[in-house]
């Protein structure tokens, strides 16, 4: 192991991460350990993933046979979820490329949580031209992203308590799984090739959906930061205490904020999400100037989560010397910190070979076509 890989191992050791599975644990116990890991994340981070009992029905509200200039079929769907007699509805769209002369139909589907109601947040045509379908949900149609005390959408369907109630990330993830129900029931797409994907807070949401719903063949989270792919312990930029601010406080389980001034005491860290996703495919995207998300902590999530993959006979992140050699310093205050230590901030590069894919591009916090290209390339390499 070279000097640069040694630095990564030393940085991981400094984080003092909790272990999701003991090294000598029998394989027969892995299922029990998985449930324990899931329960820890439910109890402390997300809240009880809603809901214990519910009924779902879907209605086709419209169909466009010649969407995108005649190159796709667009379905407008209304989902209605009834919990304890309370019905909650939200719309979503499914857009699928038409068969090309001499070619096949769509290669796979992205179940994408969007910041707008436009498929792919405006990138839909590019994704369709690459041969992929999109099931698109505008996240605020599922529950409003504002401090409304859970009085909108899925938030008003369940009882609340001040400790373990589901936060809005859990509500949004639950809604994505219901869209997956629709895709499964209708056979519109190959259900074995559906990737759940999101950016920023919706990257956090995609990770939760992918961890708790094993039907997704790939979970892709781009620049998801704190409570997403970035480890809490040792993280720079966005902290748990920042998520406690009014605009984002409702994203997570109320109980997790008890640790906002002592994250080192959390009974988990974010690599537990990788353990729940293993051995299915997982893709993490970062940007070097996205210091709020902290690209180094997102990379370390991949490195730490690899242990769970290897325990299941998969490779996880295939670490590359050429990627790990390029260690970047913080743009301001570059050089050494007060203790005389060189400052690690981010790593440029990519890794596409393993069940955990990763890239860190130059630039800022933004879901670019470059990020979409990387995820699509990863899907094509692994045929998922």
N, C-alpha and C positions, 0 to 999 in steps of 0.2 A: 504494500500500500504506500503510495507516494505521499510527499509532505502535504499536498493540498487535500487529499482524502483524510489524512490524519487531522487536519484542521476541522473538517466536518465532524469527524468522530468526537473530537474534543468539544466542539460546540454543542453537540447532542448530549454529551456527558454533563456539561454545565447546566443544561436545561433540567436535569434530574426528573425525567418523565416517569410517570407511573406506568407500571407494566400491565398490559391487558391479559397476559397469559404467562404462567410460570414456565420456565424452560423445561422442567421435568414433568409437566402435566401430561397425563396420558391422552392419547388421541380420542379415546372414548369420552373424555370430559370436555372436549372442545365445544360441543353443542351447548352444554350447561354454561361454559364460560362466555360463549357468544350471547346468551340470554342475559347473563349478569352484566356484560358490557352494555347491551341495549337498555337494560333497566337503569343503569347508572346515568346514561345520557338522557333517558326520559325523565328520571326523577330530578336531575340537577340542571340540565342544560335546556332541554326543549319543553319540558312539561309532558304530561300524559298525552301521547299522540292520539288525537281525537279520531273517532269516538268509539266507545265500546259497542254500541248498537246504532245502526243507521240503515236507511234504505235509499237507493239511488235509482233515478230514471233519467233517460235522455230523450230529447226531442230534436229532430232536424228542423231548424228554423229557416233554412234556405240552402240553396245549392247553386253555384256558378260553374257551368260546364266549360266556359272558356275564360277562366281567370288567367291573368298574366299574359295577355295577348294570345290566348288560346292554347297555351303550353301546359296548363294545369287545371285541375278540378278543385274547387274550394267549397268545403262544407261548413255551414254555420250551425253550431250545436248548442243547445241549452241543457245544462246539467241541473237537476234538482235533487238535493240531498235532504232527507227528512231525518231529524234527530229528535227523539222524544216528542214526536208530533209537531215539531217546528220545521217547516220547509224553508230551505235556502237555495236560491238559484244563482248560477253564474254562467256566462257564455264562454265558448272557446271556438277556435277554428281548426280545421284540418285541411291542409292544402297538399295535394299530391301531384307530382309531375305525370303528364300523359306519356304513354308509351311512344317512343320514337321509332321511326321506320328502321327496321333491322336491329333494334335494340330492345332491352328489357324495360320493365317498369322501375319504380323507385328502389334504390339500393337498401334503404333503411329509413328510419324516421327519427327526427329530433322532437322530443317533447320539451318545448322551450317555454320557460317562464319569462315573460316580457315586461318591459317598463312602459310599453304602449300597446294598443290594440292591433297594431300592424304586424303581420307575420314576420318573425325574425327581427322585429324592431327595425324594419326597413331593409334587411339583408335577405329577405325571403327569396327574391328572384335569383340571387347568387347561389343559394343553397339548392333551390330547385334545379338550376342548370347543372349542378354537380350530381344530380340524380337522387337527391334525398327529399323526403317529405317532411313537413313540419306540422306538428300539433301545437298550436300557440294559445297560451293563456295570459291575458293581462292580469297581473297578480292582484291589483287592487279591486278587480271584480270579485275575487274570492274573499278578501277582507281588507278594509281600508288601511293604508299605511300612514296612519296618523294616530295621535293619542286619543282614541275615541272610547277607551275603557271597554273594548270588545263589544261594541254596540252595532257593528255592521257585519254583513255577510256571515261567514262561518263563525265569527266571533260571538254572535248572539245565540248560537245554537246549543251551547253547553253551559253547565254550571261552572262557576269560578271559585277558586280558593286562593289565599295569598301565598301559597307555597309551591304547589305542584301543577297548577293549571297550565295548559298548553299556551305557549307564546305564538305570535303570528307566523314565525318561521315554520312551526309545526302545523299551523292551520293551512298555510300555503302549500306545504309539502303534502298534506292530506288531500288537498284539492288536486294536485298533480297526479296522485295515485288514482283518484276517481276518473280523471281523463284517461289514464292507462286502462281502467276498467272498460271504458267505452271502446278503446282501440282493440281490446281483447274480445269483447262481445261482438263487435261488428265485422271482424276479420278484414278491415280495410287495408291493414298493413301487416307485414311480417312481425308478429309480436315478439319474436326472439331477437329482433334487431331494432329495439327502441332505446335511444340514448336520452337521458334527462340532462338538461343543460341550463345554466343560468350564469349571470354576471353580477359581481358585487354582492349586495344583500340577497339577490336571487341565486348567486352561486352558493351562498350559505344554505338556501332553500333546496337547491338541487342536491347538495351533499346529504341533507337530511332525508330527502325523498329516496335517493339511491341507497342509503344505508339501511333504511327500514323496509324497502320494497325490493325484493330480490328479482322481480321481473325485468328490471332495467339491465340491459347488457353492458351499458356504459354510463358512468356518471361523470359529467364534465363541469367543472367549476372554474370560472375565470376571475382572477383577482378578488377572491372571496374574503380574505382578511380575517379579522377577529371573529370567532365563533364559526368560521368557515374552515379553510385549509391551513391557516396560520396557527402555529402552536401558541398557546397562551403564555406558557412559561418562557421568559426571556424575550418576549415579543417587543418590537419597536413600533412606534406609531399608534394606531388605534388599540385601545385597551378595553378590558371589560368595564371599567368605570366610565369610559366614554359611551359605551352602549347603554349605560344607566341614565343617560340624558333623556329629556322628555320625548324627543322625536323618535327615539329607537328603543325606549325602555320596554315596550310591549312586544318586542321581537322574541324575547326569550322567556323561559320559565322564571317566575318571580324569585324563586329560591336561589338561583345562580348568583344573583347580585349580592348575596351575603358574603361572597368571596371577592368582591370587586377590589378590595384593598389587600387581599392576600391570595392571589391567584396560585401561588405555589402550593396552597393547601387544597386545591381542587382535587376531587377523587378521580379525575380523568384528565386527559388533554385531547386535543383534536385528532391525534393519530388513532384514537378509538374508533373514529368514523371509518378510517381505512380498514381497521380490523373487521368491522361489520360489513364492509363492501367486498372484502376478499372472499373468494379469488376472482370475482368479476372485475371487469376493466374499470379503471379510474383515471381521469385525466385532469391535471392541474395546470392552469396557465397563470403567469405572473408578468409584471412589467417592472423594469429596473427603477424607474422614477416613482413608482407607486409606494412611497415610503409609509403611507398610512396603512396599507394592507400588509407590508413587510414581506418582500419576495424571498428573503432568506428564510424566514420562519415558515413560509409555504413550501420551500424546497425541503426543509428539515422534516416537515410533515410527511413528505413522500419517502424520505430516507427512513424515518422512524416507523412508518406504516408498513414498510417492506417486510419487517419481521413476521407479520401476520400472514402475508402472502407466501413467504417461504415455508411457514409451518404447514401450509396447505398444498405444498408442492409447486407453487407458482414462483415467478421471478420477482414480482413487484417492480421497483424502480431499478433499471439497469444504469448504474452510475458510470459516468464517463470522465476520464481524467481531463480531456480537453474542455469540458464544461466546467468542471470544478476548479480548474486553474484560474479562471477569470473571476476573481473575487473583487467586488466593488466596494469602495468606501462611500460613506454618506456624502452627498454633494456639498453640503455645508459642514464645515468643521472637519474636513478630511484630514487624514493623518492618524495620530495616536490620541487615545482618550486620556483622561486624567491619571489613569493607572499605568500609562505607558504602553497599553496594548493596542495593536492595530485593529481598526474597526471593521468588522464584517458587516456588509449590508445586503448584497444581492449577488446572484450568480447568473451570468448570461449563458444561454445555450438551450439544448433540448435533449430529450431522451424518449425515443419512440418504440424501443424494442420490447419492453416489459409490460406486464399487466397494469402497472402504474406508468402512465405517460406524463410528460412534463415539458413545458417550455417557459422560458423567461425572455421576453423581447425587450428591445429598447423602447422607451417611451413612458407614458403616464397611464393613469387609471381610466380605461376606455375599452369597450368591446369593439375591436377592429376587425376588418375583413381578414387581417393577418391571423388573428386568434381563431376565427372560423376556419381558415385554411388549415391551420395546424390540427384542429380537432378532426376535420374531415380527412386529412392525410392519415392521422392515427387510426381512424375507423377503416380506411381502405387498406392500410398495412395489416390490420388484424381481422378484417372482414367481419366487422361486428355492426 
